[in-house]
């Protein structure tokens, strides 16, 4: 998902890029607890009938499912914020707060949409300047990535310093 930010306090605009999340953390936890309850109750029924090896495998299955859901939820919490000011472009990425921050000079930054040599592999959206580059929206689908590339290109081409008031 791509959200457009326009802050009247700052002389610029920005974009928030984040993956689509099907469920909130609370809903995911409730679904996991429901699946774990059903699975453990079935395992206990088999344990009572005398099939003792079912219960440990049921526990391993529940732990593996919990680990997989946690990893997916953690990856879904990533955010990238792109701020475009009069003279610079700032790209911040992280979960709750910025973990990485890259600053480019606005006049030199280029938006590059690199297509893969394989037609089934997705393209890469890069901001590049003076030998440094940062990939943006690696979790977006192809249409969202192309739309973001067009929007960033338009935003960088508009020079607010030359605008008349």
PARO-662146 format. One record per residue (C-alpha): residue in three letters; x, y, z. Coordinates in nm, 3 decimals. Layout:
N
@residuo: ala | px: X | py: Y | pz: Z
...
***
This chain:
165
@residuo: unk | px: 0.000 | py: 0.000 | pz: 0.000
@residuo: unk | px: 0.115 | py: 0.351 | pz: -0.072
@residuo: unk | px: -0.017 | py: 0.653 | pz: 0.118
@residuo: unk | px: 0.049 | py: 1.012 | pz: 0.013
@residuo: unk | px: 0.144 | py: 1.257 | pz: 0.289
@residuo: unk | px: 0.124 | py: 1.630 | pz: 0.254
@residuo: unk | px: 0.233 | py: 1.831 | pz: 0.555
@residuo: unk | px: 0.168 | py: 2.207 | pz: 0.539
@residuo: unk | px: 0.428 | py: 2.265 | pz: 0.813
@residuo: unk | px: 0.705 | py: 2.121 | pz: 0.599
@residuo: unk | px: 0.793 | py: 2.252 | pz: 0.255
@residuo: unk | px: 0.742 | py: 1.921 | pz: 0.080
@residuo: unk | px: 0.551 | py: 1.600 | pz: 0.060
@residuo: unk | px: 0.600 | py: 1.237 | pz: 0.134
@residuo: unk | px: 0.487 | py: 0.880 | pz: 0.087
@residuo: unk | px: 0.436 | py: 0.594 | pz: 0.331
@residuo: unk | px: 0.493 | py: 0.253 | pz: 0.174
@residuo: unk | px: 0.392 | py: -0.061 | pz: 0.361
@residuo: unk | px: 0.281 | py: -0.416 | pz: 0.285
@residuo: unk | px: -0.084 | py: -0.514 | pz: 0.280
@residuo: unk | px: -0.187 | py: -0.680 | pz: 0.602
@residuo: unk | px: -0.481 | py: -0.917 | pz: 0.596
@residuo: unk | px: -0.521 | py: -0.924 | pz: 0.975
@residuo: unk | px: -0.430 | py: -0.708 | pz: 1.269
@residuo: unk | px: -0.203 | py: -0.849 | pz: 1.537
@residuo: unk | px: -0.499 | py: -0.906 | pz: 1.770
@residuo: unk | px: -0.704 | py: -1.090 | pz: 1.506
@residuo: unk | px: -0.402 | py: -1.302 | pz: 1.416
@residuo: unk | px: -0.349 | py: -1.393 | pz: 1.781
@residuo: unk | px: -0.716 | py: -1.488 | pz: 1.821
@residuo: unk | px: -0.703 | py: -1.706 | pz: 1.508
@residuo: unk | px: -0.386 | py: -1.874 | pz: 1.634
@residuo: unk | px: -0.541 | py: -1.942 | pz: 1.975
@residuo: unk | px: -0.849 | py: -2.091 | pz: 1.806
@residuo: unk | px: -0.640 | py: -2.322 | pz: 1.588
@residuo: unk | px: -0.423 | py: -2.420 | pz: 1.886
@residuo: unk | px: -0.729 | py: -2.498 | pz: 2.098
@residuo: unk | px: -0.883 | py: -2.723 | pz: 1.834
@residuo: unk | px: -0.555 | py: -2.897 | pz: 1.762
@residuo: unk | px: -0.476 | py: -2.956 | pz: 2.129
@residuo: unk | px: -0.825 | py: -3.087 | pz: 2.199
@residuo: unk | px: -0.793 | py: -3.338 | pz: 1.915
@residuo: unk | px: -0.447 | py: -3.435 | pz: 2.041
@residuo: unk | px: -0.580 | py: -3.485 | pz: 2.395
@residuo: unk | px: -0.864 | py: -3.702 | pz: 2.266
@residuo: unk | px: -0.614 | py: -3.928 | pz: 2.090
@residuo: unk | px: -0.389 | py: -3.926 | pz: 2.400
@residuo: unk | px: -0.679 | py: -4.044 | pz: 2.617
@residuo: unk | px: -0.749 | py: -4.326 | pz: 2.365
@residuo: unk | px: -0.392 | py: -4.447 | pz: 2.414
@residuo: unk | px: -0.212 | py: -4.292 | pz: 2.117
@residuo: unk | px: 0.051 | py: -4.106 | pz: 2.320
@residuo: unk | px: 0.274 | py: -3.989 | pz: 2.035
@residuo: unk | px: 0.001 | py: -3.767 | pz: 1.888
@residuo: unk | px: 0.027 | py: -3.506 | pz: 2.164
@residuo: unk | px: 0.401 | py: -3.420 | pz: 2.124
@residuo: unk | px: 0.363 | py: -3.387 | pz: 1.747
@residuo: unk | px: 0.056 | py: -3.172 | pz: 1.801
@residuo: unk | px: 0.264 | py: -2.944 | pz: 2.027
@residuo: unk | px: 0.543 | py: -2.921 | pz: 1.768
@residuo: unk | px: 0.286 | py: -2.836 | pz: 1.500
@residuo: unk | px: 0.137 | py: -2.557 | pz: 1.714
@residuo: unk | px: 0.483 | py: -2.413 | pz: 1.790
@residuo: unk | px: 0.580 | py: -2.420 | pz: 1.420
@residuo: unk | px: 0.254 | py: -2.248 | pz: 1.323
@residuo: unk | px: 0.308 | py: -1.983 | pz: 1.592
@residuo: unk | px: 0.663 | py: -1.917 | pz: 1.473
@residuo: unk | px: 0.552 | py: -1.888 | pz: 1.110
@residuo: unk | px: 0.268 | py: -1.650 | pz: 1.198
@residuo: unk | px: 0.502 | py: -1.437 | pz: 1.410
@residuo: unk | px: 0.757 | py: -1.407 | pz: 1.128
@residuo: unk | px: 0.485 | py: -1.312 | pz: 0.879
@residuo: unk | px: 0.335 | py: -1.054 | pz: 1.116
@residuo: unk | px: 0.678 | py: -0.906 | pz: 1.186
@residuo: unk | px: 0.757 | py: -0.873 | pz: 0.816
@residuo: unk | px: 0.417 | py: -0.716 | pz: 0.760
@residuo: unk | px: 0.495 | py: -0.440 | pz: 1.009
@residuo: unk | px: 0.771 | py: -0.281 | pz: 0.800
@residuo: unk | px: 0.719 | py: 0.078 | pz: 0.688
@residuo: unk | px: 0.913 | py: 0.297 | pz: 0.446
@residuo: unk | px: 0.865 | py: 0.673 | pz: 0.461
@residuo: unk | px: 0.989 | py: 0.887 | pz: 0.171
@residuo: unk | px: 1.004 | py: 1.261 | pz: 0.245
@residuo: unk | px: 1.071 | py: 1.502 | pz: -0.041
@residuo: unk | px: 1.173 | py: 1.854 | pz: 0.062
@residuo: unk | px: 1.310 | py: 2.150 | pz: -0.133
@residuo: unk | px: 1.668 | py: 2.026 | pz: -0.136
@residuo: unk | px: 1.673 | py: 1.665 | pz: -0.020
@residuo: unk | px: 1.500 | py: 1.328 | pz: -0.030
@residuo: unk | px: 1.493 | py: 1.127 | pz: 0.292
@residuo: unk | px: 1.409 | py: 0.755 | pz: 0.298
@residuo: unk | px: 1.341 | py: 0.606 | pz: 0.641
@residuo: unk | px: 1.255 | py: 0.242 | pz: 0.701
@residuo: unk | px: 1.169 | py: 0.047 | pz: 1.012
@residuo: unk | px: 0.887 | py: -0.097 | pz: 1.216
@residuo: unk | px: 0.782 | py: 0.121 | pz: 1.509
@residuo: unk | px: 1.046 | py: 0.388 | pz: 1.455
@residuo: unk | px: 1.304 | py: 0.450 | pz: 1.182
@residuo: unk | px: 1.584 | py: 0.192 | pz: 1.187
@residuo: unk | px: 1.755 | py: 0.301 | pz: 0.863
@residuo: unk | px: 1.778 | py: 0.651 | pz: 0.720
@residuo: unk | px: 1.923 | py: 0.748 | pz: 0.382
@residuo: unk | px: 1.944 | py: 1.111 | pz: 0.266
@residuo: unk | px: 1.987 | py: 1.210 | pz: -0.099
@residuo: unk | px: 2.030 | py: 1.549 | pz: -0.263
@residuo: unk | px: 1.705 | py: 1.618 | pz: -0.450
@residuo: unk | px: 1.874 | py: 1.762 | pz: -0.754
@residuo: unk | px: 2.082 | py: 1.447 | pz: -0.812
@residuo: unk | px: 1.849 | py: 1.163 | pz: -0.715
@residuo: unk | px: 1.711 | py: 0.938 | pz: -0.989
@residuo: unk | px: 1.409 | py: 0.708 | pz: -0.976
@residuo: unk | px: 1.495 | py: 0.381 | pz: -1.149
@residuo: unk | px: 1.254 | py: 0.096 | pz: -1.216
@residuo: unk | px: 1.481 | py: -0.198 | pz: -1.299
@residuo: unk | px: 1.307 | py: -0.472 | pz: -1.487
@residuo: unk | px: 1.423 | py: -0.827 | pz: -1.433
@residuo: unk | px: 1.564 | py: -1.031 | pz: -1.717
@residuo: unk | px: 1.305 | py: -1.296 | pz: -1.623
@residuo: unk | px: 0.953 | py: -1.195 | pz: -1.715
@residuo: unk | px: 0.809 | py: -1.371 | pz: -1.407
@residuo: unk | px: 1.036 | py: -1.200 | pz: -1.155
@residuo: unk | px: 0.925 | py: -0.857 | pz: -1.022
@residuo: unk | px: 1.101 | py: -0.533 | pz: -1.100
@residuo: unk | px: 1.296 | py: -0.328 | pz: -0.847
@residuo: unk | px: 1.225 | py: 0.036 | pz: -0.763
@residuo: unk | px: 1.545 | py: 0.220 | pz: -0.669
@residuo: unk | px: 1.638 | py: 0.571 | pz: -0.565
@residuo: unk | px: 1.997 | py: 0.626 | pz: -0.675
@residuo: unk | px: 2.246 | py: 0.910 | pz: -0.639
@residuo: unk | px: 2.627 | py: 0.930 | pz: -0.636
@residuo: unk | px: 2.683 | py: 0.556 | pz: -0.618
@residuo: unk | px: 2.435 | py: 0.498 | pz: -0.336
@residuo: unk | px: 2.097 | py: 0.340 | pz: -0.383
@residuo: unk | px: 1.804 | py: 0.225 | pz: -0.175
@residuo: unk | px: 1.530 | py: -0.015 | pz: -0.283
@residuo: unk | px: 1.176 | py: 0.098 | pz: -0.219
@residuo: unk | px: 0.860 | py: -0.109 | pz: -0.200
@residuo: unk | px: 1.006 | py: -0.457 | pz: -0.239
@residuo: unk | px: 0.681 | py: -0.591 | pz: -0.091
@residuo: unk | px: 0.452 | py: -0.407 | pz: -0.336
@residuo: unk | px: 0.293 | py: -0.575 | pz: -0.634
@residuo: unk | px: 0.401 | py: -0.476 | pz: -0.983
@residuo: unk | px: 0.120 | py: -0.225 | pz: -1.048
@residuo: unk | px: 0.173 | py: -0.049 | pz: -0.716
@residuo: unk | px: 0.548 | py: -0.034 | pz: -0.777
@residuo: unk | px: 0.502 | py: 0.119 | pz: -1.125
@residuo: unk | px: 0.252 | py: 0.371 | pz: -0.988
@residuo: unk | px: 0.489 | py: 0.470 | pz: -0.709
@residuo: unk | px: 0.772 | py: 0.512 | pz: -0.960
@residuo: unk | px: 0.557 | py: 0.751 | pz: -1.165
@residuo: unk | px: 0.451 | py: 0.947 | pz: -0.855
@residuo: unk | px: 0.807 | py: 0.978 | pz: -0.727
@residuo: unk | px: 0.927 | py: 1.087 | pz: -1.071
@residuo: unk | px: 0.659 | py: 1.357 | pz: -1.085
@residuo: unk | px: 0.732 | py: 1.474 | pz: -0.731
@residuo: unk | px: 1.105 | py: 1.501 | pz: -0.801
@residuo: unk | px: 1.053 | py: 1.685 | pz: -1.130
@residuo: unk | px: 0.839 | py: 1.951 | pz: -0.962
@residuo: unk | px: 1.085 | py: 2.203 | pz: -0.831
@residuo: unk | px: 0.922 | py: 2.397 | pz: -0.544
@residuo: unk | px: 1.205 | py: 2.651 | pz: -0.542
@residuo: unk | px: 1.100 | py: 2.772 | pz: -0.886
@residuo: unk | px: 0.728 | py: 2.786 | pz: -0.805
@residuo: unk | px: 0.571 | py: 3.131 | pz: -0.792
@residuo: unk | px: 0.364 | py: 3.232 | pz: -0.494
***
